[in-house]
Amino acid sequence: METGETNVGNACDHAHHEEAGEEIIKVRERLSHIRHKLIVMSGKGGVGKSSVAAYLAIGLGRLGNRVGLLDVDFHGPSIPRMLGISGMFRFSEKEKALMPHEYEDHLKVVSIECLLEDRDAAVIWRGPMKHGVIKQFISEVDWGELDYLVIDSPPGTGDEPLSVAQTIEGTRAVIVTTPQEIALADVRKSINFCHHLAMPIVGLVENMSGYVCPHCGQESPLFGRGGGRRTAEQMNVHFLGALPFDPRLVEASDLGRTLTEREKASPFTLALSNFVSEVIQRSEVLAESQHP
């Protein structure tokens, strides 16, 4: 290689390192304005993880917390449709940043679907591309001051949760399961994933724990009973509670809306309130233990 070519190569490498360094600084600056970062994980699909993430964010916001909801399930983003959000992001010339969708007074939402002109387009990315976009979702989005950032990740222990753990410093995990053994076997892998990465676990929540008949009040276990609590005890993880199955939640999600404040008396919304309170309490305990 000629000397000139070597100099050009060195200059390009230097420019690349400078750019990477600036992005890291920007990520850290954005994260310094977010108190609690929670990644909602599950060992397998079909356990209602995205619903739990959405209602956790909504519940935190309705208590007056400033909340961001970040959907990093790139291949199957469901948060925008679940919340009835559509349209592309706006770009703030003043802040030079993407503006999240404002769902409610205290809740901002970001999803890859809001960057796609065709919301049914397939996202075909490998790990490095996903890692880069997750960094951009922090550094290039104007989140402002947040009490909580709730991150909905795809099931399993693949690229997205790994990138979140590596990029979003201080992230803690909320793990979702159902009572059935096949889900519990996979959720144990998620717990071990967190241990391996030294990611603190806020706790384990058992979703679709049973169905309460609205007419007689009788509860029927859909996928067994008590498996989430037993697994939490066996794996030495805090149990955050059990959320019963509510058909109205499925109907509401299909229509792009959520259960409202008027529906607080239902078994699901009462259990959700307790779950959100547990997450708040555990988040504060973990924050104090890490910064005495």
Rosetta silent file (secondary structure, phi, psi, omega in degrees, C-alpha in Angstrom):
SEQUENCE: METGETNVGNACDHAHHEEAGEEIIKVRERLSHIRHKLIVMSGKGGVGKSSVAAYLAIGLGRLGNRVGLLDVDFHGPSIPRMLGISGMFRFSEKEKALMPHEYEDHLKVVSIECLLEDRDAAVIWRGPMKHGVIKQFISEVDWGELDYLVIDSPPGTGDEPLSVAQTIEGTRAVIVTTPQEIALADVRKSINFCHHLAMPIVGLVENMSGYVCPHCGQESPLFGRGGGRRTAEQMNVHFLGALPFDPRLVEASDLGRTLTEREKASPFTLALSNFVSEVIQRSEVLAESQHP
SCORE:     score description
SCORE:     0.000 S_00000001
   1 L     0.000  137.898  178.422    0.000    0.000    0.000 S_00000001
   2 L   -70.340  157.017 -179.636    1.245    3.507   -0.863 S_00000001
   3 H   -58.697  -39.746  178.622    1.987    5.996    1.923 S_00000001
   4 H   -61.060  -40.711  179.173   -0.896    8.193    0.759 S_00000001
   5 H   -65.377  -37.299  179.076   -3.315    5.284    0.984 S_00000001
   6 H   -63.712  -43.214 -179.878   -2.071    4.528    4.494 S_00000001
   7 H   -63.184  -40.862  178.088   -2.670    8.126    5.592 S_00000001
   8 H   -62.948  -44.045  179.254   -6.182    8.085    4.147 S_00000001
   9 H   -61.194  -43.208  179.107   -6.934    4.809    5.939 S_00000001
  10 H   -64.336  -39.940  179.068   -5.642    6.161    9.238 S_00000001
  11 H   -63.741  -41.279  178.680   -7.682    9.346    8.807 S_00000001
  12 H   -64.145  -42.973  178.365  -10.862    7.311    8.141 S_00000001
  13 H   -61.413  -43.076 -179.511  -10.228    5.127   11.203 S_00000001
  14 H   -62.954  -43.861  179.066   -9.658    8.221   13.340 S_00000001
  15 H   -63.322  -39.524  179.394  -12.860    9.841   12.066 S_00000001
  16 H   -64.053  -42.870 -179.835  -14.803    6.615   12.728 S_00000001
  17 H   -66.208  -38.144  178.015  -13.480    6.396   16.300 S_00000001
  18 H   -63.091  -43.393  179.790  -14.316   10.062   16.906 S_00000001
  19 H   -63.472  -43.069  178.761  -17.865    9.539   15.626 S_00000001
  20 H   -63.446  -39.861  179.384  -18.312    6.427   17.783 S_00000001
  21 H   -64.595  -39.985  178.091  -16.976    8.319   20.789 S_00000001
  22 H   -64.108  -38.047  179.884  -19.418   11.184   20.230 S_00000001
  23 H   -67.094  -40.783  178.045  -22.328    8.731   20.013 S_00000001
  24 H   -60.957  -43.277  178.538  -21.318    7.067   23.297 S_00000001
  25 H   -61.709  -41.029 -179.137  -21.169   10.490   24.974 S_00000001
  26 H   -66.844  -41.020  177.455  -24.619   11.341   23.579 S_00000001
  27 H   -60.230  -47.435 -178.712  -26.083    8.025   24.801 S_00000001
  28 H   -63.416  -37.705  179.314  -24.704    8.605   28.292 S_00000001
  29 H   -64.825  -43.820  177.907  -26.016   12.169   28.335 S_00000001
  30 H   -62.472  -45.099 -176.476  -29.525   11.014   27.385 S_00000001
  31 H   -66.281  -25.666 -179.812  -29.441    8.187   29.949 S_00000001
  32 L   -65.900  -15.102  179.680  -28.403   10.601   32.702 S_00000001
  33 L   -99.695    8.212 -179.562  -31.923   12.078   32.469 S_00000001
  34 E  -119.725  118.286 -174.369  -33.646    8.674   32.956 S_00000001
  35 E   -74.659  -54.589 -177.020  -33.881    7.400   36.530 S_00000001
  36 E  -118.515  131.036  176.488  -35.076    3.807   36.088 S_00000001
  37 E  -117.193  120.313 -174.947  -34.570    1.654   32.979 S_00000001
  38 E  -121.828  120.911  173.997  -36.662   -1.524   32.865 S_00000001
  39 E   -99.335  126.451  178.953  -36.445   -4.184   30.160 S_00000001
  40 E   -94.669  118.292 -173.141  -39.496   -6.462   29.986 S_00000001
  41 E  -121.764  160.509  169.669  -38.361   -9.942   28.963 S_00000001
  42 E  -148.243  154.241  179.670  -39.831  -13.402   28.483 S_00000001
  43 L   -74.532  -28.475 -178.351  -38.327  -16.797   27.787 S_00000001
  44 L  -144.559  166.597  177.856  -40.800  -17.545   25.008 S_00000001
  45 L   -80.113  166.972  175.632  -43.471  -15.849   22.927 S_00000001
  46 L    83.906   10.192 -179.525  -47.181  -15.941   23.630 S_00000001
  47 L  -100.296    3.435  179.036  -47.006  -15.047   27.319 S_00000001
  48 L    81.938   28.054 -177.128  -48.371  -11.517   26.888 S_00000001
  49 H   -60.407  -46.101 -178.461  -45.043   -9.756   27.381 S_00000001
  50 H   -65.311  -36.952  176.521  -45.896   -6.732   25.224 S_00000001
  51 H   -63.400  -42.202  178.723  -49.233   -6.307   26.990 S_00000001
  52 H   -64.045  -42.772  179.194  -47.470   -6.376   30.352 S_00000001
  53 H   -61.306  -45.878 -178.341  -44.892   -3.833   29.118 S_00000001
  54 H   -63.237  -46.699 -176.898  -47.603   -1.520   27.780 S_00000001
  55 H   -74.319  -27.242  172.525  -49.783   -1.674   30.881 S_00000001
  56 H   -63.827  -47.216  179.303  -46.782   -1.313   33.180 S_00000001
  57 H   -62.588  -43.505  179.290  -45.826    1.900   31.338 S_00000001
  58 H   -63.799  -44.629 -179.881  -49.426    3.151   31.375 S_00000001
  59 H   -61.823  -41.606  178.057  -49.814    2.316   35.071 S_00000001
  60 H   -64.251  -41.774 -179.337  -46.588    4.121   35.971 S_00000001
  61 H   -65.635  -39.282 -177.760  -47.663    7.162   33.938 S_00000001
  62 H   -71.823  -10.387  173.592  -51.110    7.346   35.487 S_00000001
  63 L   -91.693    3.852  176.793  -49.461    7.599   38.898 S_00000001
  64 L    98.911    0.029  177.338  -47.779   10.800   37.743 S_00000001
  65 L   -75.923  148.328  172.972  -44.407    9.368   36.718 S_00000001
  66 L   -86.342  119.299 -167.870  -42.776   10.578   33.502 S_00000001
  67 E  -127.788  140.303  169.489  -42.519    7.418   31.408 S_00000001
  68 E  -115.518  140.297  177.036  -41.021    6.355   28.089 S_00000001
  69 E  -119.347  114.548 -176.480  -42.042    3.120   26.350 S_00000001
  70 E  -112.261  119.266 -179.535  -39.432    1.814   23.884 S_00000001
  71 E   -97.369  108.386  178.487  -40.372   -1.090   21.587 S_00000001
  72 L  -109.137   20.952  172.104  -37.219   -2.932   20.406 S_00000001
  73 L   -84.897   82.517 -170.108  -39.066   -5.954   19.028 S_00000001
  74 L   -65.574  -32.869 -175.426  -37.954   -5.043   15.506 S_00000001
  75 L   -88.030  -16.931  178.840  -39.387   -8.078   13.721 S_00000001
  76 L  -146.919   58.827 -178.225  -42.774   -8.021   15.416 S_00000001
  77 L   -67.329  124.806 -177.861  -43.487   -4.592   16.905 S_00000001
  78 L  -119.176  -12.950 -176.493  -46.922   -4.651   18.514 S_00000001
  79 H   -58.813  -47.546 -178.194  -46.868   -1.646   20.863 S_00000001
  80 H   -59.964  -43.153 -178.991  -48.083    0.962   18.304 S_00000001
  81 H   -69.314  -36.761 -179.941  -51.071   -1.140   17.197 S_00000001
  82 H   -63.608  -33.940 -177.283  -51.892   -2.088   20.777 S_00000001
  83 H   -99.986    0.891  179.595  -52.017    1.592   21.745 S_00000001
  84 L    72.364   29.221 -179.529  -53.599    2.862   18.528 S_00000001
  85 L   -94.728  134.130  177.526  -50.502    4.852   17.543 S_00000001
  86 L  -144.004  166.292  179.334  -49.868    5.513   13.854 S_00000001
  87 L    95.318  158.487 -178.721  -47.826    7.855   11.701 S_00000001
  88 L   -79.571  163.061  175.254  -44.152    8.654   11.386 S_00000001
  89 L   -68.411  150.563  168.905  -42.045   10.430   14.001 S_00000001
  90 E   -88.705  154.678  178.097  -41.661   14.195   13.868 S_00000001
  91 E  -114.948  126.600  179.785  -38.164   15.686   13.763 S_00000001
  92 E   -88.819  113.763  178.099  -37.323   18.624   15.983 S_00000001
  93 L   -65.727  -36.376 -178.298  -35.039   21.065   14.168 S_00000001
  94 L   -65.227  -48.085 -177.467  -34.356   22.865   17.445 S_00000001
  95 L   -87.758  -12.461 -175.120  -33.310   19.738   19.357 S_00000001
  96 L    54.427   48.180 -175.873  -32.000   17.920   16.249 S_00000001
  97 E  -150.279  158.323  173.416  -33.780   14.804   17.485 S_00000001
  98 E   -73.139  142.356  179.237  -36.735   12.533   16.824 S_00000001
  99 E  -101.521  123.443  178.784  -39.811   13.364   18.890 S_00000001
 100 L   -63.709  158.141  171.961  -41.562   10.387   20.526 S_00000001
 101 E   -70.922  136.177  176.501  -45.290    9.900   20.123 S_00000001
 102 E   -92.066  109.846 -178.334  -47.199   11.346   23.079 S_00000001
 103 E   -86.073  -51.585  174.101  -49.669    8.664   24.142 S_00000001
 104 E  -133.655  178.509 -175.598  -50.920   10.187   27.385 S_00000001
 105 L   -52.589  -36.788 -174.084  -49.829   13.188   29.452 S_00000001
 106 L  -114.112   17.387 -174.466  -47.016   11.252   31.110 S_00000001
 107 E  -134.595  122.557  176.095  -46.188    8.610   28.477 S_00000001
 108 E  -111.535  143.494 -173.593  -43.963    8.836   25.367 S_00000001
 109 E  -129.435  136.432  175.083  -43.688    5.939   22.906 S_00000001
 110 E  -133.252  132.800  177.055  -41.021    4.933   20.359 S_00000001
 111 E  -147.244  151.743  177.419  -41.145    1.929   18.025 S_00000001
 112 H   -59.800  -28.486 -178.129  -39.423    0.931   14.788 S_00000001
 113 H   -61.557  -26.520 -179.067  -42.869    0.794   13.178 S_00000001
 114 H   -81.432    2.866  173.228  -43.026    4.589   13.421 S_00000001
 115 H  -108.149   -3.203 -176.679  -39.989    4.812   11.116 S_00000001
 116 L  -101.340  130.518  175.947  -41.503    2.609    8.399 S_00000001
 117 L   -68.275  -35.106  175.817  -43.592    4.060    5.587 S_00000001
 118 L  -109.772  106.954 -175.195  -45.212    0.632    5.173 S_00000001
 119 L   -67.469  -12.119  176.611  -46.081   -0.718    8.627 S_00000001
 120 L   -97.568    5.479  179.049  -46.384   -4.241    7.154 S_00000001
 121 L   -68.832  141.619  177.538  -42.847   -4.184    5.728 S_00000001
 122 L   -79.585  134.259  175.510  -40.553   -6.950    6.981 S_00000001
 123 L   -96.145  112.668 -175.350  -37.514   -5.788    8.950 S_00000001
 124 L  -115.030   90.520 -175.361  -34.624   -8.040    7.908 S_00000001
 125 L  -127.739  148.742  169.738  -31.639   -7.100   10.070 S_00000001
 126 L   -93.320  174.721 -174.613  -28.688   -8.865   11.608 S_00000001
 127 H   -52.668  -48.997 -177.515  -27.378   -8.241   15.121 S_00000001
 128 H   -60.051  -36.168  178.227  -25.029   -5.279   14.432 S_00000001
 129 H   -65.041  -43.865  179.165  -27.808   -3.341   12.693 S_00000001
 130 H   -62.079  -42.228 -179.581  -30.163   -3.899   15.638 S_00000001
 131 H   -60.065  -43.167 -179.725  -27.450   -2.820   18.067 S_00000001
 132 H   -65.159  -39.406 -179.177  -26.918    0.405   16.134 S_00000001
 133 H   -69.416  -37.879  178.017  -30.631    1.234   16.006 S_00000001
 134 H   -62.096  -41.403  175.737  -31.051    0.649   19.756 S_00000001
 135 H   -61.804  -40.795  179.309  -28.223    3.129   20.379 S_00000001
 136 H   -66.762  -34.262  178.467  -29.907    5.615   18.045 S_00000001
 137 H   -64.744  -19.892  173.844  -33.234    5.176   19.852 S_00000001
 138 H   -93.275  -51.599 -172.146  -31.478    6.540   22.926 S_00000001
 139 H   -75.107  -30.846 -173.720  -29.070    9.088   21.445 S_00000001
 140 L  -103.127    3.086  179.398  -31.271   10.478   18.646 S_00000001
 141 E  -108.716  134.225  179.024  -34.634   10.604   20.450 S_00000001
 142 L   -84.072   84.212 -179.969  -35.628   13.546   22.630 S_00000001
 143 L   -76.826  -27.060 -175.517  -36.855   11.610   25.673 S_00000001
 144 L    71.502 -156.132  178.106  -36.447   14.528   28.042 S_00000001
 145 L   -84.226  125.855  179.165  -36.535   13.840   31.784 S_00000001
 146 E  -126.895  141.773  169.532  -37.984   10.398   32.599 S_00000001
 147 E   -82.449  -35.963 -179.461  -38.675    8.596   35.830 S_00000001
 148 E  -139.977  136.265  166.350  -39.007    5.277   33.984 S_00000001
 149 E  -114.445  115.298  179.562  -38.018    3.934   30.583 S_00000001
 150 E  -100.584  124.587 -174.380  -39.875    0.658   29.913 S_00000001
 151 E  -113.976  118.514  177.765  -38.302   -1.404   27.113 S_00000001
 152 E   -92.991  113.449 -178.223  -40.324   -4.106   25.371 S_00000001
 153 L  -107.355  159.667  176.709  -37.904   -6.678   23.936 S_00000001
 154 L   -68.828  162.701  179.782  -38.639   -9.754   21.802 S_00000001
 155 L   -64.556  156.423  176.995  -38.836  -13.141   23.548 S_00000001
 156 L    93.227 -168.878 -174.968  -35.679  -15.078   24.300 S_00000001
 157 L  -124.486   45.961 -175.658  -32.106  -14.042   24.995 S_00000001
 158 L   -92.908 -148.927 -171.411  -30.975  -12.895   21.546 S_00000001
 159 H   -59.542  -44.550 -172.136  -29.551   -9.743   19.998 S_00000001
 160 H   -65.823  -52.890  178.169  -32.057   -7.189   21.284 S_00000001
 161 H   -63.224  -32.658  177.441  -31.916   -7.859   25.049 S_00000001
 162 H   -65.489  -43.235  179.068  -28.139   -8.283   24.783 S_00000001
 163 H   -65.050  -39.261  176.774  -27.810   -4.930   23.008 S_00000001
 164 H   -60.771  -45.377 -179.086  -30.048   -3.248   25.591 S_00000001
 165 H   -62.220  -37.127 -177.456  -27.895   -4.641   28.398 S_00000001
 166 H   -80.835  -27.722 -172.752  -24.715   -3.431   26.690 S_00000001
 167 H   -98.041  -41.610 -173.356  -26.026   -0.025   25.584 S_00000001
 168 L  -100.329   91.004 -175.785  -28.451    1.149   28.264 S_00000001
 169 L   -62.125  136.436  178.288  -26.399    1.264   31.419 S_00000001
 170 L    87.968   10.818  179.856  -28.312    0.527   34.613 S_00000001
 171 E   -69.520  141.181  175.600  -31.061   -1.521   32.975 S_00000001
 172 E  -124.471  153.969 -170.993  -32.979   -3.915   35.242 S_00000001
 173 E  -104.264  137.632  166.296  -35.204   -6.779   34.140 S_00000001
 174 E  -112.987  118.877 -172.193  -38.892   -7.482   34.636 S_00000001
 175 E  -107.449  132.360 -175.117  -39.493  -11.071   33.522 S_00000001
 176 E  -110.182  136.769  175.215  -42.884  -12.315   32.316 S_00000001
 177 E  -143.137  170.848  165.593  -44.108  -15.902   32.350 S_00000001
 178 L  -111.491  169.327 -175.142  -47.313  -17.932   32.406 S_00000001
 179 L   -71.032  -15.815 -173.357  -47.869  -20.721   34.945 S_00000001
 180 L   -71.782  148.387 -172.304  -47.325  -23.591   32.471 S_00000001
 181 H   -62.500  -35.998 -178.164  -44.078  -25.555   32.728 S_00000001
 182 H   -64.120  -32.944  176.149  -42.991  -25.012   29.112 S_00000001
 183 H   -75.842  -38.486 -178.694  -42.955  -21.252   29.720 S_00000001
 184 H   -66.823  -35.040  177.914  -41.282  -21.640   33.105 S_00000001
 185 H   -62.193  -41.015  179.781  -38.477  -23.749   31.613 S_00000001
 186 H   -74.335  -33.385 -178.141  -37.683  -20.936   29.165 S_00000001
 187 H   -68.978  -27.626  175.986  -38.032  -18.186   31.746 S_00000001
 188 H   -63.294  -32.607  176.125  -35.318  -19.839   33.840 S_00000001
 189 H   -67.038  -38.751  177.693  -33.006  -19.235   30.866 S_00000001
 190 H   -63.371  -40.375  178.126  -33.930  -15.548   30.925 S_00000001
 191 H   -63.015  -44.022  178.875  -33.097  -15.389   34.622 S_00000001
 192 H   -67.165  -32.792  174.061  -29.729  -17.041   33.990 S_00000001
 193 H   -58.470  -47.198  179.408  -29.128  -14.614   31.100 S_00000001
 194 H   -63.071  -42.783  178.689  -29.558  -11.717   33.525 S_00000001
 195 H   -61.069  -42.669 -177.726  -27.244  -13.342   36.074 S_00000001
 196 H   -62.371  -36.591 -178.728  -24.589  -13.913   33.395 S_00000001
 197 L   -92.530    4.444 -177.271  -24.679  -10.231   32.386 S_00000001
 198 L    56.791   36.654  176.662  -24.905   -9.022   35.997 S_00000001
 199 L   -92.318  119.344  179.808  -28.222   -7.367   35.149 S_00000001
 200 L   -61.272  144.914  179.775  -30.330   -6.846   38.296 S_00000001
 201 E  -108.290  119.585  176.330  -33.774   -8.457   38.195 S_00000001
 202 E   -65.026  -43.195  177.473  -36.691   -6.412   39.502 S_00000001
 203 E   162.442 -177.064 -178.510  -38.769   -9.564   39.640 S_00000001
 204 E  -115.836  132.421  176.552  -40.958  -12.129   37.926 S_00000001
 205 E  -117.264  136.231  178.151  -44.632  -11.581   37.073 S_00000001
 206 E   -96.331  114.540 -179.368  -47.020  -14.414   36.224 S_00000001
 207 E   -97.819  156.299 -179.214  -49.359  -13.381   33.413 S_00000001
 208 E    51.849   45.775 -175.245  -52.643  -15.095   32.433 S_00000001
 209 E   -71.938  -19.356 -179.868  -52.653  -16.779   35.820 S_00000001
 210 E   176.563  171.195  179.049  -56.357  -17.576   35.628 S_00000001
 211 E  -121.325  122.215  179.080  -59.714  -16.426   34.365 S_00000001
 212 E   -95.890  117.806 -179.849  -62.235  -14.907   36.752 S_00000001
 213 L   -64.024  125.392 -178.582  -65.807  -15.385   35.532 S_00000001
 214 L   -69.386  -14.240 -176.655  -67.513  -11.955   35.489 S_00000001
 215 L   -93.896  -47.592 -176.409  -70.857  -13.564   36.369 S_00000001
 216 L  -107.056  -12.280  179.844  -70.103  -15.945   39.236 S_00000001
 217 L    79.565    2.337 -179.909  -66.635  -14.735   40.309 S_00000001
 218 L   -74.712  134.673  178.866  -65.213  -18.260   40.067 S_00000001
 219 E   -97.507  132.405  178.260  -61.551  -18.405   39.013 S_00000001
 220 E  -117.003  123.952  177.313  -60.433  -21.056   36.524 S_00000001
 221 L   -71.048  124.903 -178.616  -56.707  -21.754   36.022 S_00000001
 222 L   -86.240  -38.284 -175.839  -55.957  -21.596   32.286 S_00000001
 223 L  -128.496   34.826 -175.484  -52.337  -22.770   32.311 S_00000001
 224 L    97.256 -171.936 -175.573  -51.940  -24.311   35.747 S_00000001
 225 L  -144.090  132.429  169.974  -51.602  -22.516   39.048 S_00000001
 226 L    77.145    5.821 -177.275  -48.761  -20.966   41.052 S_00000001
 227 H   -64.739  -36.279 -179.787  -45.909  -21.877   38.713 S_00000001
 228 H   -64.767  -45.216  178.985  -44.567  -18.341   38.557 S_00000001
 229 H   -63.259  -43.492  179.886  -44.336  -17.966   42.326 S_00000001
 230 H   -61.752  -42.591  179.815  -42.662  -21.394   42.692 S_00000001
 231 H   -65.259  -41.726  178.391  -40.116  -20.550   39.994 S_00000001
 232 H   -59.895  -42.842  179.327  -39.381  -17.177   41.580 S_00000001
 233 H   -66.167  -42.870 -179.232  -38.753  -18.878   44.933 S_00000001
 234 H   -64.896  -37.028 -176.921  -36.565  -21.591   43.367 S_00000001
 235 L   -94.408    5.786  178.898  -34.482  -19.058   41.411 S_00000001
 236 L    57.542   47.197  179.178  -34.309  -16.582   44.315 S_00000001
 237 L  -119.315  142.537  179.992  -36.117  -13.871   42.335 S_00000001
 238 L   -65.917  135.442  177.668  -38.703  -11.478   43.749 S_00000001
 239 E   -92.293  120.236 -173.943  -42.285  -12.379   42.803 S_00000001
 240 E   -90.273   -7.980  178.746  -44.105   -9.294   41.506 S_00000001
 241 E   125.106  177.681 -178.216  -47.574  -10.809   41.420 S_00000001
 242 E  -124.216  132.001  179.402  -50.032  -12.617   39.158 S_00000001
 243 E  -107.983  119.497 -179.966  -52.166  -10.991   36.455 S_00000001
 244 E   -73.094  158.752  176.551  -55.401  -12.814   35.541 S_00000001
 245 E   -73.544  134.662  178.387  -56.571  -13.218   31.957 S_00000001
 246 L  -131.458  111.221 -178.983  -59.116  -10.596   30.887 S_00000001
 247 H   -57.013  -29.032 -179.450  -60.849  -11.040   27.491 S_00000001
 248 H   -65.542  -29.150  178.351  -61.565   -7.310   27.376 S_00000001
 249 H   -65.533  -40.935  178.260  -57.825   -6.629   27.258 S_00000001
 250 H   -63.641  -45.707  179.792  -57.521   -8.715   24.073 S_00000001
 251 H   -62.740  -43.698 -179.468  -60.474   -6.921   22.502 S_00000001
 252 H   -62.713  -43.057 -179.796  -59.135   -3.510   23.508 S_00000001
 253 H   -62.500  -40.011  178.466  -55.672   -4.262   22.063 S_00000001
 254 H   -64.115  -29.447 -179.485  -57.179   -5.334   18.744 S_00000001
 255 L   -90.102   -2.203 -179.969  -59.047   -2.019   18.631 S_00000001
 256 L    75.180   34.516  176.311  -55.938   -0.007   19.497 S_00000001
 257 L  -139.180  172.799  179.772  -57.066    1.139   22.907 S_00000001
 258 L  -121.040  163.988  174.888  -56.420    0.232   26.546 S_00000001
 259 L   -64.383  139.872 -171.324  -58.599   -0.498   29.538 S_00000001
 260 L   -95.544  173.847  177.659  -59.567    2.808   31.113 S_00000001
 261 H   -59.342  -28.947 -178.133  -59.546    4.228   34.601 S_00000001
 262 H   -68.895  -15.328 -176.732  -63.278    3.436   34.823 S_00000001
 263 H  -100.455   26.298 -177.064  -62.473   -0.277   34.694 S_00000001
 264 L   -63.547  -25.373 -173.101  -60.380   -0.296   37.872 S_00000001
 265 L   -77.051   -7.284 -177.435  -62.728   -2.680   39.649 S_00000001
 266 L   -73.326  154.391  177.737  -61.918   -5.653   37.391 S_00000001
 267 H   -55.305  -37.816 -179.152  -59.652   -8.456   38.707 S_00000001
 268 H   -66.380  -49.062 -175.870  -57.050   -7.592   36.043 S_00000001
 269 H   -68.385  -31.937  174.846  -56.844   -3.874   36.779 S_00000001
 270 H   -66.521  -43.465  178.220  -56.731   -4.485   40.542 S_00000001
 271 H   -66.695  -37.129  178.807  -53.893   -6.995   40.071 S_00000001
 272 H   -62.352  -42.261  178.965  -52.171   -4.603   37.670 S_00000001
 273 H   -58.991  -43.314  177.961  -52.235   -1.837   40.292 S_00000001
 274 H   -65.568  -39.711  179.163  -50.534   -4.135   42.792 S_00000001
 275 H   -62.753  -46.132  179.592  -47.986   -5.212   40.167 S_00000001
 276 H   -61.995  -41.365  178.172  -47.093   -1.608   39.290 S_00000001
 277 H   -62.010  -40.823  177.782  -46.693   -0.778   42.986 S_00000001
 278 H   -62.775  -42.544  179.729  -44.362   -3.767   43.422 S_00000001
 279 H   -62.912  -42.875  179.001  -42.250   -2.649   40.454 S_00000001
 280 H   -61.511  -47.882 -177.821  -41.947    0.870   41.885 S_00000001
 281 H   -62.338  -46.801 -179.064  -40.985   -0.409   45.313 S_00000001
 282 H   -65.773  -38.280  179.344  -38.446   -2.909   43.981 S_00000001
 283 H   -61.782  -41.504  179.323  -36.933   -0.346   41.592 S_00000001
 284 H   -67.492  -40.530  178.786  -36.339    2.053   44.468 S_00000001
 285 H   -61.976  -44.972  179.987  -34.822   -0.701   46.638 S_00000001
 286 H   -65.814  -39.135  178.560  -32.438   -1.725   43.855 S_00000001
 287 H   -62.952  -41.020 -179.971  -31.514    1.902   43.142 S_00000001
 288 H   -68.746  -37.204 -179.212  -30.681    2.484   46.814 S_00000001
 289 H   -69.558  -29.289  179.786  -28.635   -0.723   47.025 S_00000001
 290 H   -85.263  -24.327  179.805  -26.565    0.294   43.992 S_00000001
 291 L  -132.679   71.969 -177.222  -26.097    3.901   45.178 S_00000001
 292 L   -65.803    0.000    0.000  -26.089    3.845   48.983 S_00000001
